[in-house]
Amino acid sequence: DDVKKLVSKALGCSNWKIGHEDDNEAGATSLSTLTIEELDEEKDDDNSDGNEDELLVKMKRGQLTASLLLGKSDVGAWALKHGWSDENGVDELKQLIFSNDSRAMSIASELVSAASSVEKSRPLLATLVQEGTLEDLLIHPNADVRSGAASCAAKIGLASKALSEDDGEVMALFDIAIELLFEEDEGINEGDGKSNSKQKGLEISKSLPRSVSSESTSMDRGIEVMTYIVSKTFVKEKIVAGYKPAGSPPDRKSALQRLVEIGCAPNSGDAQMAFGLAGIFNLLAVSMETLRKEAFIGKEITKEQYDQLQALGKTEEEKDIEAKKDAKEEDTPAAVRERIRKLANANVPRAMVKLLEGSASDSTQEKLFEGMGRMASEQSVRGIMIQQGCLTTCLQLDKGEKPNEAEQKILRQARSCIAKLLVTTNPGILTVSQRSGSIGPLLKLVKDNDATDLMHFEALLSLTNLAGFSDETKNRVVAQKGIPTLSYAMFSEHEMVRQAATEALLNMIPHPTMMEYLKKEDNLKVWVAFALDYEANFACARAAVGCLAMAVPDPEFADALVACPKFGELVRTLLECGQLELMHRVFAVVASLIEHGGKCREAVISTGTGSFCKAYLESYHDERKVKEFNFTPAERGSLAATLSLAKEIVKLLS
């Protein structure tokens, strides 16, 4: 109320209490300062309508309303609907739009842009969009005028179902957004002008300076408009296909090339447009279907269940309309992967790295790391992303010893990106610092209770990849206390996480610390139990038996294994399980134990392995009989390997 009292006279409002019944503010608020930007009152030589004083008053009121909408949205909405000239604000706004004065039109453009961002004032502008009132602003040669109107049209159009589904309207906004991206780069001079044809636009006066009412550059506005329409699948496809508006100069860059150029510019991360660029790159690498699924993560209901509930309240006609809309907006996984490949080839990862280098905004950083993670989901671009600096940037992220919740989320996104990048990447192409530096963040991601199972799984796969590379990486895992972390992950509720953790530890053999871990009775019991649980989780059991097979050449471990209470059950169960991959591994365990001699050999004999091997060879030595089982090529290879090991075991025991 204090603000309304203060500005009511300047707005031409005779009663500041007008519209008070619409005010939802809980109580009065006070304002310490209010700055109203002064307008250049110098008369324009080209203005011959004789009503400059009246127009100037409207311009001042429009500028004040725009400032209120930006600084105190509730009061700004009141000013536009009630306070401006005693509820004549929208009419006077139209007069500014139709004034043919670039200063007035620039103020009107800034005002409609600000008003379209406020929920209470947005309905007042919907008619302007539907009636085509904004057309004068959208085709004006002054970039400031066009940019604000385009921003308004995009926001209103997004909120309006009819407009948001009109491809023609969206493409018109898209073309305007692209033109705005090139305004400053191509050195377009802006100013007042006149024209009898809207289609030809107005003549540009080179003598007038940039409008003082502009809050944002044309480039900022262009990016803002694009962030509103890039959610459309056909817009995404046009961007990555190198789209240029009709009539563009032959040597002009495509929209995507321009976005990358802006992102790679010096200090781009500190710019107002950095968050918009981050959002655009992020959305280009994902489908709306994926975004919808992500929105239900952690909720008590899934996306599919929600859709079923929504369908219950719709008629068959509404369902048909919805189905057609979904088919139109369909964005297949194959299409997303192809877009990501085009983005990588267009140096989008490098632009994201440059934006991160100068950005201090948590929101911008979160969007960029999330976008990198989306791109890294495509295996074919991981090498390009590493070359363009994504891995190094993720490794360099530091949020201190006690990051807040927002910073923890950013760290999680960066570590997840590292995990995705290194799942299939050959560690040999990485630098020593990249290999060693990745292990710590990956282990922290495995320990992060707020991370998803997918994040844990990918981090464990990457650790498996790195641990198996060299003694250097194994030493790094041990130094980071990785064995207890991986051991804990073996008990995850998700079976694929358990499998990945088991495989990661498998690749730590034969590191001395890993061997000491395996020799402990309690730990060995766990591995034997995992090996026996092949019916519930075959892949995890396969990894566990593989670990035993790789560790058993160590004499001390061999002694510990045969001393395990369930050793006999382990050998007999896996020999008789009928799973060739498990049989192959347990045959290898048995063969190594026999070679150790002594109590290891005696333990094997006590299991009846010799008799089993003889019977196995007798059953499958005839190739014609084997053909009756219709084994796949892979199974025939495993069968040949098991038969070879069975022969060796019989020979060793004879």
C-alpha positions in Angstrom: 0.0 0.0 0.0 2.9 2.4 0.7 4.2 1.8 -2.8 0.8 2.4 -4.3 0.5 5.7 -2.4 4.0 6.7 -3.6 3.4 6.0 -7.3 -0.3 6.7 -7.7 0.2 10.3 -8.6 2.9 9.5 -11.2 0.6 6.9 -12.7 -2.3 9.4 -13.0 -4.3 7.5 -10.5 -6.8 9.5 -8.5 -7.5 6.8 -5.9 -4.7 4.5 -4.9 -7.3 2.1 -3.2 -8.9 1.3 -6.6 -8.7 -2.4 -7.3 -7.9 -3.0 -3.6 -10.4 -5.9 -3.5 -8.1 -7.8 -6.0 -5.0 -7.3 -3.8 -4.0 -10.5 -2.1 -1.2 -9.1 -0.2 -1.3 -10.1 3.5 -0.3 -6.7 4.8 1.2 -3.4 4.0 4.8 -3.3 2.9 7.1 -0.3 2.9 9.6 0.8 0.3 12.9 2.4 1.2 13.7 3.7 -2.2 12.1 3.8 -5.6 14.2 4.8 -8.7 12.4 6.0 -11.7 14.5 6.2 -14.8 14.3 9.6 -16.4 13.4 9.8 -20.1 15.1 11.9 -22.6 12.6 14.7 -23.2 14.5 16.1 -26.1 12.0 16.6 -28.9 12.3 14.4 -32.0 12.6 16.4 -35.2 10.7 13.6 -37.0 7.8 13.7 -34.6 5.2 16.0 -36.2 2.0 14.8 -34.5 1.8 17.8 -32.1 1.0 15.6 -29.1 4.5 15.0 -27.7 3.7 16.2 -24.2 0.8 13.9 -23.9 2.8 11.0 -25.4 5.7 11.8 -23.0 3.4 11.4 -20.0 2.2 8.1 -21.2 5.8 7.0 -21.8 6.7 7.9 -18.2 3.7 6.0 -16.8 4.6 3.0 -19.0 8.2 3.1 -17.9 7.1 3.3 -14.2 4.7 0.4 -14.7 7.4 -1.7 -16.3 9.8 -1.0 -13.4 7.2 -2.0 -10.9 6.5 -5.2 -12.7 10.2 -6.1 -12.6 10.8 -4.9 -9.0 7.5 -5.5 -7.2 5.3 -7.6 -9.4 2.0 -7.4 -7.4 2.1 -3.6 -7.5 3.1 -3.7 -11.1 0.1 -5.8 -12.0 -2.1 -3.4 -10.1 -0.6 -0.5 -11.9 -1.3 -2.0 -15.3 -4.9 -3.0 -14.5 -6.1 -0.2 -12.2 -3.5 2.4 -11.3 -2.4 3.7 -14.7 -4.7 6.5 -15.7 -7.5 5.2 -13.6 -7.9 1.8 -15.3 -7.0 3.0 -18.7 -3.5 1.6 -18.7 -4.1 -1.1 -21.4 -5.6 1.5 -23.7 -2.7 3.9 -23.2 -0.3 1.0 -23.7 -1.9 0.4 -27.1 -1.4 4.1 -27.9 2.3 3.7 -27.2 2.4 0.7 -29.5 0.7 2.5 -32.4 2.6 5.8 -31.8 5.2 5.2 -34.4 7.8 6.7 -32.0 10.6 4.2 -31.4 11.1 5.4 -27.8 7.5 4.9 -26.9 7.4 1.6 -28.7 10.5 0.4 -26.9 9.0 1.3 -23.6 5.8 -0.6 -24.6 7.9 -3.5 -25.7 9.7 -3.6 -22.4 6.5 -3.3 -20.5 4.7 -6.2 -22.3 7.8 -8.3 -21.8 7.8 -7.6 -18.0 4.0 -8.0 -17.7 4.0 -11.4 -19.5 6.3 -12.7 -16.8 3.8 -11.9 -14.0 0.9 -14.3 -13.6 -1.6 -11.6 -12.5 -0.9 -9.3 -15.4 -0.5 -11.9 -18.2 -4.3 -12.2 -18.9 -4.3 -8.4 -19.7 -2.0 -9.1 -22.6 -3.5 -12.2 -24.1 -5.9 -10.1 -26.2 -3.0 -8.0 -27.5 -1.4 -11.2 -28.9 -4.7 -12.6 -30.2 -5.7 -9.3 -31.9 -2.3 -8.9 -33.5 -1.7 -5.6 -31.7 1.9 -6.7 -31.1 2.6 -6.9 -34.8 3.8 -3.3 -35.0 6.4 -4.1 -32.3 7.4 -7.5 -33.8 8.2 -6.0 -37.3 9.8 -2.8 -36.1 13.4 -2.2 -37.3 14.6 -1.3 -33.8 15.9 -4.5 -32.2 14.9 -3.4 -28.7 11.3 -3.0 -29.8 11.2 -6.4 -31.5 12.9 -8.3 -28.7 10.6 -7.3 -25.9 7.5 -8.0 -28.0 8.9 -11.4 -29.1 9.6 -12.3 -25.5 6.0 -11.4 -24.6 4.6 -13.4 -27.5 6.6 -16.4 -26.5 5.5 -16.3 -22.9 1.8 -15.7 -23.7 1.9 -18.3 -26.5 3.4 -20.9 -24.1 0.6 -20.2 -21.7 -2.1 -20.3 -24.4 -2.9 -23.8 -25.6 -4.2 -22.5 -29.0 -1.1 -20.4 -29.7 1.4 -23.0 -28.4 0.0 -25.6 -30.8 0.2 -23.4 -33.8 3.4 -24.3 -35.7 3.2 -21.2 -37.8 3.1 -18.9 -34.7 6.0 -20.8 -33.2 8.1 -20.6 -36.4 7.5 -16.9 -36.6 8.8 -16.4 -33.1 11.7 -18.7 -33.9 12.7 -16.6 -36.9 12.5 -13.4 -34.8 14.6 -15.0 -32.0 17.3 -15.9 -34.6 17.3 -12.4 -36.0 17.8 -11.0 -32.6 20.8 -13.2 -32.0 22.6 -11.6 -34.9 21.5 -7.9 -34.3 24.6 -6.7 -32.5 27.0 -8.9 -34.3 26.0 -7.6 -37.7 26.1 -4.0 -36.5 22.5 -3.0 -37.2 21.9 0.6 -36.4 18.7 1.2 -34.6 16.3 4.2 -34.4 13.0 5.8 -35.4 11.5 5.4 -38.8 8.4 5.4 -40.8 6.7 3.1 -43.4 3.4 2.7 -45.0 3.8 -1.1 -45.1 4.3 -3.3 -42.1 5.7 -6.0 -44.2 8.6 -3.8 -45.4 9.2 -2.4 -41.9 10.3 1.1 -41.0 13.3 3.1 -42.2 16.2 3.1 -39.7 17.5 6.3 -38.6 21.3 6.2 -37.9 21.4 9.4 -35.9 19.5 8.2 -32.8 21.2 6.4 -29.9 20.1 3.1 -28.4 16.9 3.4 -26.4 17.5 4.2 -22.7 14.6 2.0 -21.7 16.2 -1.2 -22.8 16.8 -3.5 -19.8 18.3 -6.3 -21.9 20.3 -6.6 -25.1 18.7 -7.9 -28.3 20.8 -11.0 -27.9 19.5 -11.6 -24.4 15.9 -11.3 -25.7 16.6 -13.7 -28.6 17.9 -16.3 -26.2 15.0 -15.7 -23.9 12.5 -16.3 -26.7 14.3 -19.4 -27.8 14.2 -20.9 -24.3 10.4 -20.8 -24.5 10.0 -22.5 -27.8 12.9 -24.9 -27.8 10.8 -27.5 -25.9 9.0 -28.1 -29.2 10.4 -31.2 -30.9 10.3 -29.7 -34.5 12.2 -26.6 -33.3 14.9 -28.9 -31.8 15.2 -30.7 -35.1 15.5 -27.5 -37.1 18.1 -26.1 -34.8 20.4 -29.1 -35.0 19.8 -29.3 -38.8 21.4 -25.9 -39.3 18.2 -23.9 -39.8 18.4 -20.3 -41.1 15.4 -18.1 -41.6 14.3 -17.5 -45.2 16.2 -14.5 -46.7 19.2 -14.9 -44.4 22.5 -13.7 -45.9 24.4 -16.6 -47.6 27.4 -16.2 -45.3 25.4 -16.1 -42.1 25.9 -18.9 -39.5 23.1 -21.2 -38.6 21.1 -20.8 -35.4 23.1 -23.5 -33.6 26.5 -22.1 -34.8 25.5 -18.7 -33.5 24.5 -20.1 -30.1 27.8 -21.9 -29.8 29.6 -18.8 -30.9 27.9 -16.8 -28.1 28.6 -19.5 -25.6 32.3 -19.6 -26.5 32.7 -15.8 -26.2 34.9 -14.4 -23.4 33.1 -14.0 -20.1 30.0 -15.6 -21.5 29.4 -17.4 -18.2 28.9 -14.1 -16.4 26.4 -12.8 -18.9 22.7 -12.4 -18.3 22.0 -14.9 -21.1 24.2 -17.8 -19.7 21.3 -19.5 -17.9 19.2 -19.3 -21.1 22.0 -20.8 -23.2 22.4 -23.6 -20.6 18.7 -24.3 -20.8 18.7 -24.4 -24.6 21.6 -26.8 -24.8 20.0 -28.9 -22.0 16.7 -29.2 -23.8 18.2 -30.0 -27.1 19.7 -33.2 -25.7 16.5 -34.6 -24.1 13.0 -35.5 -25.1 9.9 -34.2 -23.3 9.0 -37.8 -22.5 12.2 -38.2 -20.5 11.6 -34.9 -18.7 8.1 -36.1 -17.7 9.5 -39.3 -16.4 12.2 -37.5 -14.4 9.5 -35.3 -12.8 8.0 -38.4 -11.2 11.3 -39.6 -9.7 10.9 -39.9 -6.0 7.1 -39.5 -6.1 4.6 -42.0 -4.8 3.1 -42.4 -8.3 4.8 -43.2 -11.6 4.3 -41.3 -14.9 2.4 -44.3 -16.4 0.0 -44.4 -13.3 -0.6 -40.7 -13.6 -1.4 -40.9 -17.3 -3.9 -43.7 -16.5 -5.6 -41.6 -13.9 -5.8 -38.7 -16.2 -7.3 -40.8 -18.9 -10.2 -41.9 -16.7 -11.5 -38.3 -16.7 -11.3 -37.8 -20.5 -13.8 -38.5 -23.2 -12.9 -40.6 -26.3 -12.7 -37.4 -28.3 -10.3 -35.8 -25.9 -8.2 -39.0 -25.8 -8.0 -38.9 -29.7 -6.9 -35.3 -29.6 -4.3 -36.1 -27.0 -3.0 -39.1 -29.0 -2.6 -36.9 -32.1 -0.8 -34.3 -30.2 1.5 -36.9 -28.7 2.2 -38.4 -32.1 3.0 -34.9 -33.5 5.4 -34.2 -30.6 6.9 -37.7 -30.6 10.6 -37.6 -29.9 12.1 -41.1 -30.2 15.3 -42.2 -28.4 16.9 -42.6 -31.8 16.1 -39.0 -32.7 17.5 -37.8 -29.4 20.7 -39.7 -30.0 21.1 -38.3 -33.5 20.6 -34.8 -32.1 23.2 -35.3 -29.5 25.7 -36.4 -32.2 25.0 -33.3 -34.2 25.4 -31.1 -31.0 28.8 -32.7 -30.3 30.0 -32.2 -33.8 28.8 -28.5 -33.6 31.1 -28.0 -30.5 28.3 -27.6 -28.1 30.3 -29.4 -25.3 33.0 -26.8 -25.7 30.5 -24.0 -25.4 29.1 -25.5 -22.2 32.7 -25.7 -20.8 33.3 -22.1 -21.6 30.0 -21.1 -19.9 31.0 -23.0 -16.8 34.4 -21.4 -16.7 32.9 -18.0 -16.1 29.7 -18.8 -14.3 29.2 -18.2 -10.6 25.5 -19.0 -10.7 24.4 -22.3 -9.1 21.3 -22.5 -11.4 23.4 -22.0 -14.5 26.0 -24.6 -13.4 23.3 -27.1 -12.5 21.7 -26.8 -16.0 25.1 -27.1 -17.8 26.2 -30.2 -15.8 22.8 -31.7 -16.3 23.1 -31.0 -20.1 26.6 -32.5 -20.2 25.2 -35.6 -18.5 22.4 -35.9 -21.0 24.9 -35.7 -23.9 27.2 -38.2 -22.3 24.4 -40.8 -22.3 25.2 -41.2 -26.0 28.3 -43.5 -26.2 29.5 -42.3 -29.6 30.1 -38.7 -28.4 32.0 -39.4 -25.2 35.4 -39.1 -26.8 34.5 -35.8 -28.4 33.2 -34.5 -25.1 36.4 -35.4 -23.3 38.5 -33.8 -26.1 36.4 -30.6 -25.7 37.1 -30.4 -22.0 34.0 -31.8 -20.3 35.8 -34.4 -18.1 38.5 -31.9 -17.0 35.8 -29.3 -16.1 33.8 -31.8 -14.1 37.0 -32.9 -12.2 37.9 -29.3 -11.4 34.6 -28.5 -9.7 35.1 -27.6 -6.1 32.3 -26.5 -3.7 34.4 -26.5 -0.5 34.2 -28.8 2.5 30.6 -28.1 3.5 28.5 -27.5 0.3 24.9 -26.5 0.7 22.0 -28.4 -0.8 22.2 -26.7 -4.1 25.9 -27.1 -4.4 25.6 -30.8 -3.5 23.2 -31.2 -6.4 25.6 -29.6 -8.7 28.4 -31.9 -7.5 26.2 -34.9 -8.0 25.4 -33.8 -11.6 29.2 -33.3 -12.3 30.1 -36.7 -10.8 27.3 -38.4 -12.7 28.7 -36.8 -15.9 32.1 -38.2 -15.1 30.6 -41.7 -14.6 28.7 -41.6 -17.9 31.8 -40.4 -19.8 34.1 -43.2 -18.4 31.7 -46.2 -18.7 33.0 -47.2 -22.1 36.0 -44.9 -22.6 39.4 -46.6 -22.8 41.4 -45.3 -19.8 44.5 -45.4 -22.0 43.5 -42.3 -23.9 43.1 -40.3 -20.6 45.9 -38.4 -19.0 47.3 -39.7 -15.7 45.7 -36.9 -13.8 42.3 -37.6 -15.5 42.5 -41.3 -14.6 43.5 -40.8 -11.0 41.4 -37.7 -10.5 38.2 -39.5 -11.6 38.3 -42.2 -8.9 37.7 -39.9 -5.9 34.5 -38.3 -7.4 33.2 -41.7 -8.6 33.6 -43.2 -5.1 31.9 -40.2 -3.6 29.0 -40.7 -6.0 28.7 -44.4 -5.0 28.5 -43.3 -1.3 25.9 -40.5 -2.0 22.6 -41.7 -0.6 20.7 -39.1 -2.5 22.0 -40.3 -5.9 19.8 -42.5 -8.0 20.4 -46.2 -8.5 21.3 -45.4 -12.1 24.0 -42.9 -10.9 25.4 -45.6 -8.6 25.4 -48.2 -11.4 27.2 -46.0 -13.9 29.8 -44.9 -11.3 30.5 -48.5 -10.5 30.9 -49.4 -14.1 33.4 -46.6 -14.6 35.3 -47.7 -11.5 35.4 -51.2 -12.9 36.8 -49.8 -16.2 39.4 -47.8 -14.4 40.4 -50.4 -11.7 41.1 -53.0 -14.4 43.4 -50.7 -16.3 46.7 -50.7 -14.3 48.3 -51.0 -10.9 48.3 -47.2 -10.8 44.5 -47.0 -10.8 44.2 -49.9 -8.4 46.5 -48.1 -6.0 44.3 -45.0 -6.3 41.2 -46.9 -5.5 42.8 -48.3 -2.4 44.2 -44.9 -1.4 40.7 -43.4 -1.6 39.4 -46.3 0.7 37.5 -47.6 -2.3 37.4 -51.3 -1.2 35.1 -50.7 1.8 32.9 -48.4 -0.4 32.6 -51.0 -3.1 32.0 -53.8 -0.6 29.1 -51.8 1.0 27.6 -51.2 -2.5 27.4 -55.0 -2.9 24.4 -55.0 -0.6 22.4 -52.5 -2.6 18.7 -53.2 -3.0 19.1 -52.9 -6.7 20.5 -56.1 -8.3 22.3 -54.3 -11.1 24.1 -52.1 -8.6 25.1 -55.2 -6.6 26.4 -56.8 -9.8 28.4 -53.7 -10.8 30.0 -53.4 -7.3 31.0 -57.1 -7.4 32.6 -56.7 -10.8 34.4 -53.6 -9.7 36.0 -55.5 -6.8 36.8 -58.4 -9.2 38.9 -56.0 -11.2 40.9 -55.0 -8.0 42.6 -58.5 -8.0 45.5 -59.1 -7.5 46.1 -56.0 -5.5 47.5 -57.0 -2.0 44.9 -55.0 -0.1 42.1 -56.7 -2.1 43.7 -60.1 -1.5 43.8 -59.4 2.3 40.2 -58.3 2.2 39.2 -61.6 0.5 41.1 -63.8 2.9 39.1 -62.7 5.9 36.6 -65.4 6.8 33.5 -63.1 7.0 34.2 -61.5 3.6 34.9 -64.8 2.0 31.6 -66.2 3.2 29.8 -63.3 1.5 31.5 -64.0 -1.8 30.6 -67.7 -1.6 27.0 -66.8 -0.7 26.9 -64.5 -3.8 28.3 -67.3 -6.0 25.6 -69.7 -4.7 22.8 -67.2 -5.4 22.9 -67.7 -9.1 19.1 -68.3 -9.5 18.2 -64.9 -8.0 21.0 -62.9 -9.7 23.0 -64.8 -12.3 25.2 -61.9 -13.4 26.3 -61.2 -9.8 27.0 -64.9 -9.1 29.0 -65.1 -12.3 31.2 -62.1 -11.1 31.6 -63.6 -7.6 32.7 -67.0 -9.0 35.0 -65.2 -11.4 36.6 -63.3 -8.5 37.2 -66.6 -6.7 38.8 -68.1 -9.9 41.1 -65.1 -10.3 42.1 -65.1 -6.6 42.7 -68.8 -6.1 46.2 -69.0 -7.5 47.3 -67.2 -4.3 48.2 -70.0 -1.9 46.9 -68.2 1.2 43.6 -67.5 -0.4 43.3 -71.1 -1.6 43.8 -72.3 2.0 41.1 -69.9 3.2 38.7 -71.0 0.5 38.9 -74.7 1.2 38.5 -73.9 4.9 35.2 -72.2 4.2 32.3 -74.3 5.6 30.4 -74.1 2.4 33.3 -74.9 0.0 31.9 -78.4 -0.8 28.4 -77.0 -1.4 29.9 -74.3 -3.6 31.7 -76.8 -5.9 29.0 -79.4 -6.1 26.2 -76.9 -6.7 27.9 -75.0 -9.4 29.2 -78.1 -11.2 25.6 -79.4 -11.3 23.8 -76.0 -12.0 23.8 -76.5 -15.8 25.0 -72.9 -16.4 28.1 -73.2 -18.7 29.5 -69.9 -17.7 29.4 -70.8 -14.0 30.7 -74.3 -14.6 33.6 -72.9 -16.6 34.6 -70.7 -13.7 34.2 -73.3 -11.0 36.3 -75.8 -13.1 39.0 -73.1 -13.2 38.8 -72.8 -9.4 39.1 -76.6 -8.9 42.0 -76.9 -11.3 44.0 -74.3 -9.5 43.3 -75.9 -6.1 44.5 -79.3 -7.3 47.7 -77.7 -8.5 48.3 -76.3 -5.0 48.4 -79.9 -3.7 48.1 -80.9 -0.1 44.9 -80.1 1.7 43.6 -78.1 -1.3 43.8 -81.2 -3.4 42.2 -83.3 -0.7 39.4 -80.8 -0.4 38.6 -81.1 -4.1 38.7 -84.9 -4.1 36.2 -84.9 -1.2 33.7 -83.0 -3.3 33.5 -85.8 -5.9 34.7 -83.5 -8.6 36.8 -86.2 -10.3 33.8 -88.5 -10.8 31.7 -85.6 -12.1 34.3 -84.7 -14.6 34.6 -88.3 -16.0 30.8 -88.5 -16.3 30.7 -85.0 -17.9 33.2 -86.0 -20.5 31.4 -89.3 -21.3 28.1 -87.4 -21.8 29.4 -84.7 -24.2 32.4 -86.2 -26.0 30.3 -87.1 -29.0 29.8 -84.0 -31.2 26.8 -85.5 -32.9 25.0 -85.7 -29.6 26.0 -82.2 -28.7 24.3 -80.9 -31.9 21.0 -82.2 -30.6 21.0 -79.6 -27.9 21.0 -76.7 -30.4 23.6 -74.7 -28.5 24.3 -71.1 -29.7 27.9 -70.4 -31.0 28.7 -68.8 -27.6 27.4 -71.8 -25.7 29.4 -74.2 -27.9 32.5 -72.1 -27.1 31.8 -72.4 -23.3 31.1 -76.1 -23.7 34.4 -76.7 -25.4 36.2 -74.8 -22.6 34.5 -76.7 -19.9 35.3 -80.0 -21.6 38.9 -79.0 -21.9 39.1 -78.1 -18.2 37.3 -81.3 -17.2 40.0 -83.3 -19.1 42.7 -81.4 -17.3 41.2 -82.1 -13.9 40.8 -85.8 -14.6 44.5 -85.8 -15.7 45.6 -83.9 -12.6 43.7 -86.3 -10.3 44.9 -89.5 -12.0 
